[in-house]
Amino acid sequence: MFRKILRVITGEATKREKIMLALKAFGSLFFTTGGLFLVFIFVSITMIVSMTNSSKDEGIGSAQNIPADVLKWESYFVREAQKYDIVDHVPILMAITTVETGGRLPDIMQSSESAGLPMNTIDNEPDSIAQGVKHYASALQLSEAAGTDKWTVVQAYNFGTSYIGYVSQRGKNHTIDLAEAYSRDVVAPSLGNVLGSTYRYVNAVSEANGRPYLYWNGGNFHYVDLVRQYLSQGEVGGNEGFILPLSPPNITSWFGMRILGGVEQFHRGIDFGHPQGTPIKAIADGVVIASEYHNSWGNYVRIEHANGYCSLYAHNVSNNVKVGDQVKQGDIIGHVGNTGNSFGAHLHLEISTSRDLTAASLLDPAEVLGISR
């Protein structure tokens, strides 16, 4: 057992090993006389697992500047990602798709080869997304077992999953230097380029990396940075340090007076029209002060932030947090739904200057978040 604990401490244990070891320690509490010592082990392992996961799975961020030809398939990405419990990776999946085809080909994720088929054999977008997400999820599982970072998985979508093992033996974190070395020394020679011949490859990313070239038959070692162009790590145009709860922000109803059912009404927030099940992110650090069902809001979450502002997220299909929980900016606090007084899957977001729920305390979320009409 202590050898397994050592594997956890040194970062060699897989997530499954960490969980199983923690469970064994907890179970032993009831069957041994060393109960207090095992409680200490259990708590320690839980903290180690948490620290390990947080260090490797830094925030994914939100999608940005995704073309309409990709964005229109968002519900398919969400549906397929739900099968593997990786809905929070949908922004990365859409960013990868934007780099691969921009939505302009039926094999939208260029996933035919990952299924052992010739390029562009898959002839429709839903099947391409299904295979692409499946392949990504498999790579993510390999990465988790190897202890590598999320960007290794993204680069492996271009290079193949053998790249994960390569990185795991060289520090466990993807870098442009490792990617270029793998392209030059592994991929290119395997496909006939044994001399390391290059060709010019000039764009904003390659120039920023100071390497305006690629290796013949060597894949694209700039791939991660190409994908990163379409991911925001949380910055927005507002002045309050908040991030978008959903991205790209598909606003279907704005703050203020609106006509609903032929009647003019005051709309307390803004509505984000996104597929049911899409993960909702906390716009800032804070404490959950409400997580319950309301006749109008349906399942909703309310968070109080350090500056006294409060944010409210309504109509969720499910809430991921409970009252008293401390949340970090970007944490998944629920999933888009259609509960309460709602006529379609969407997030209703409100931002107020205090816990006061009267209209006088409300702010226009679009202005706070820097969303232009």
Long-range contacts (C-beta under 8 A, 24 or more apart in sequence): 5-41, 5-45, 8-45, 8-48, 8-49, 8-52, 9-48, 11-52, 11-147, 11-172, 12-147, 14-144, 14-145, 15-49, 15-53, 15-144, 15-145, 18-45, 18-48, 18-49, 18-52, 19-49, 21-45, 22-46, 22-49, 52-147, 56-147, 56-148, 56-149, 56-150, 56-172, 57-150, 58-149, 58-150, 59-233, 59-234, 59-330, 60-88, 60-89, 60-91, 60-92, 60-150, 60-231, 61-91, 61-231, 61-232, 61-233, 61-234, 61-330, 62-91, 62-231, 62-232, 62-234, 62-243, 62-244, 62-246, 62-247, 62-248, 62-281, 63-90, 63-91, 63-94, 63-95, 63-230, 63-231, 63-232, 63-247, 63-248, 64-230, 64-231, 64-232, 64-247, 64-248, 65-98, 65-229, 65-230, 65-248, 66-94, 66-95, 66-98, 66-230, 66-248, 67-98, 67-102, 67-103, 68-103, 69-102, 69-103, 69-104, 70-94, 70-97, 70-98, 70-102, 70-103, 70-108, 71-248, 71-250, 72-103, 73-97, 73-103, 73-108, 73-125, 73-129, 74-274, 74-275, 74-278, 75-275, 76-125, 76-126, 76-129, 76-130, 77-129, 77-133, 78-275, 78-277, 78-278, 79-275, 79-277, 80-129, 80-130, 80-133, 80-134, 81-133, 81-137, 82-277, 83-133, 83-134, 83-137, 84-133, 84-134, 84-137, 84-140, 86-133, 86-136, 86-137, 86-140, 87-277, 87-278, 87-279, 87-335, 88-279, 88-332, 89-136, 89-140, 90-278, 90-279, 91-231, 91-247, 92-136, 92-150, 92-154, 92-227, 92-231, 93-132, 93-133, 93-136, 94-230, 95-227, 95-228, 95-229, 95-230, 95-231, 96-132, 96-136, 96-154, 96-157, 96-227, 97-129, 97-132, 98-227, 98-230, 99-223, 99-226, 99-227, 99-230, 108-132, 109-133, 111-135, 139-164, 146-172, 147-172, 148-172, 148-173, 148-174, 149-173, 149-174, 151-224, 154-223, 154-224, 154-227, 155-179, 155-221, 155-223, 155-224, 157-223, 158-219, 158-220, 158-223, 159-183, 159-187, 159-219, 159-223, 160-187, 162-186, 174-224, 176-209, 176-211, 176-221, 176-222, 176-224, 176-225, 179-221, 179-222, 179-223, 179-224, 180-211, 180-221, 182-221, 183-214, 183-215, 183-218, 183-219, 183-220, 183-221, 184-215, 184-218, 187-215, 187-217, 187-218, 187-219, 188-215, 188-216, 188-217, 188-218, 191-217, 191-218, 192-217, 193-217, 193-218, 205-229, 234-329, 234-330, 236-369, 236-370, 237-369, 237-370, 237-371, 238-367, 238-368, 238-369, 238-370, 239-368, 239-370, 240-284, 240-307, 240-309, 240-368, 241-284, 242-283, 242-284, 242-311, 242-329, 242-351, 242-368, 242-369, 243-281, 243-283, 243-284, 243-329, 243-330, 243-369, 244-281, 244-283, 244-369, 244-371, 245-272, 245-280, 245-281, 245-282, 245-283, 245-311, 245-313, 245-347, 245-349, 246-272, 246-274, 246-278, 246-280, 246-281, 246-336, 246-347, 249-369, 249-371, 250-274, 251-366, 251-371, 251-373, 252-346, 254-366, 254-373, 255-362, 255-364, 255-365, 255-366, 256-364, 266-359, 268-348, 268-350, 268-359, 268-362, 269-312, 269-314, 269-348, 269-349, 269-350, 269-351, 269-362, 269-365, 270-348, 270-349, 270-364, 270-365, 270-366, 270-371, 271-346, 271-347, 271-348, 271-349, 272-336, 272-346, 272-347, 272-349, 273-344, 273-345, 273-346, 274-336, 274-345, 274-346, 274-347, 275-336, 275-345, 276-317, 276-335, 276-336, 276-337, 276-338, 276-345, 277-317, 277-335, 277-336, 277-337, 278-335, 278-336, 279-332, 279-334, 279-335, 279-336, 280-313, 280-316, 280-332, 280-333, 280-334, 280-335, 280-336, 280-347, 281-329, 281-330, 281-331, 281-332, 281-333, 282-311, 282-327, 282-328, 282-329, 282-330, 282-331, 282-333, 283-311, 283-329, 283-349, 283-351, 283-369, 284-309, 284-311, 284-329, 285-326, 285-327, 285-328, 285-329, 286-311, 286-326, 286-327, 287-324, 287-325, 287-326, 287-327, 288-321, 288-322, 288-323, 288-324, 288-325, 288-327, 288-333, 289-323, 289-355, 290-323, 291-319, 291-321, 291-322, 291-323, 291-325, 293-339, 293-340, 294-340, 295-340, 295-341, 296-340, 296-341, 297-340, 297-341, 297-348, 298-337, 298-338, 298-339, 298-340, 298-341, 298-342, 299-334, 299-337, 299-339, 299-340, 300-340, 301-333, 301-334, 303-327, 303-333, 304-355, 308-353, 308-354, 309-351, 309-352, 309-353, 309-354, 309-363, 310-351, 310-352, 310-354, 310-355, 311-349, 311-350, 311-351, 312-348, 312-349, 312-350, 312-351, 312-352, 313-347, 313-348, 313-349, 314-340, 314-347, 314-348, 314-349, 314-350, 315-339, 315-340, 315-342, 315-345, 315-346, 315-347, 315-348, 316-347, 317-345
